[in-house]
Amino acid sequence: MDTYYRPEDLHKFSSVGEHAPRLWKKFSEWYAEVFKDGALDEKTKAIVALAVAHAIQCPYCIDAYTRTCLEKGATPEEMTEAVHVASAIRGGASLVHGVQMKNVIEKISL
């Protein structure tokens, strides 16, 4: 079945810089710096990235950061728990917008 997502396309990521090499270089440098050890270690950053990837539903990121997590020593349990955290935040964010709905209901009902 044809889909927009093709796993082999992940390896073509850098090709998006072909027509803007200076910007791609800056992005690449920044991206590499972000994922270096700092206040958070590389494993923790990979787990955070995996959770965010699930929240924004990026299949390329999910593939890439699942591999990175495993390479950095994350366990399947840690990774799964992070996905549940992201899901809980995403679900909560949807629910809290119910307050906006209630405000409109109250305004219209007056």
C-alpha positions in Angstrom: 0.0 0.0 0.0 1.4 3.4 -0.9 1.6 5.9 1.9 3.2 9.3 2.4 5.5 7.7 5.0 8.3 5.6 3.5 10.9 4.5 6.0 13.7 4.6 3.4 13.0 8.4 3.0 14.5 9.0 6.5 17.9 8.6 4.9 17.1 11.4 2.5 16.6 13.9 5.3 19.7 16.0 4.5 18.5 16.4 0.9 16.1 19.1 2.2 19.2 21.3 2.5 20.2 21.1 -1.2 18.8 24.5 -2.1 19.6 26.2 1.2 22.9 24.7 2.3 23.8 27.6 4.6 20.6 27.1 6.5 20.9 23.3 6.6 24.4 23.7 8.0 23.2 26.0 10.8 20.3 23.6 11.6 22.6 20.6 11.6 25.1 22.3 13.9 22.3 23.4 16.3 20.6 20.0 16.2 23.9 18.2 17.0 24.6 20.6 19.9 21.1 20.1 21.3 21.6 16.3 21.7 25.0 16.4 23.3 25.4 15.7 27.0 24.5 18.8 29.1 22.2 19.2 32.0 20.5 16.1 30.5 22.5 13.2 29.3 22.2 11.8 25.8 20.0 8.9 26.8 17.5 11.2 28.6 17.4 13.5 25.6 16.7 10.6 23.3 13.9 9.4 25.5 12.4 13.0 25.5 12.7 13.1 21.7 11.0 9.7 21.4 8.1 11.0 23.6 7.8 14.2 21.6 7.9 12.2 18.3 4.9 10.3 19.5 3.1 13.4 20.6 3.6 15.1 17.2 3.1 11.8 15.4 6.2 11.9 13.3 6.9 8.3 12.0 10.4 9.3 10.9 11.2 10.6 14.3 9.7 7.6 16.0 11.9 5.3 13.9 15.0 7.4 14.4 14.6 7.9 18.2 13.5 4.3 18.9 16.9 3.3 17.5 18.8 6.1 19.2 17.2 5.2 22.6 18.2 1.6 22.2 21.8 2.7 21.2 22.0 5.0 24.2 20.9 2.1 26.6 17.3 2.9 27.2 15.1 0.0 28.0 11.8 -0.8 26.3 10.2 -0.1 29.7 11.7 3.4 29.9 10.7 4.1 26.3 7.1 2.8 26.8 6.7 4.9 29.9 7.9 8.0 28.1 5.3 7.3 25.4 2.6 7.0 28.0 3.7 10.4 29.6 3.5 12.0 26.2 0.1 10.5 25.6 -1.2 11.7 29.0 0.0 15.2 28.3 -1.6 15.2 24.8 -4.8 13.8 26.2 -4.9 16.3 29.0 -4.2 19.1 26.6 -7.3 18.1 24.6 -9.4 17.8 27.8 -8.3 21.2 29.2 -9.6 22.9 26.1 -13.0 21.7 27.3 -12.8 24.8 29.5 -12.9 26.9 26.4 -16.0 25.0 25.2 -17.7 25.5 28.6 -16.9 29.3 28.4 -18.6 29.5 25.0 -21.6 27.5 26.2 -22.0 29.8 29.2 -21.6 32.9 27.0 -24.2 31.7 24.5 -26.6 30.4 27.1 -26.9 33.9 28.7 
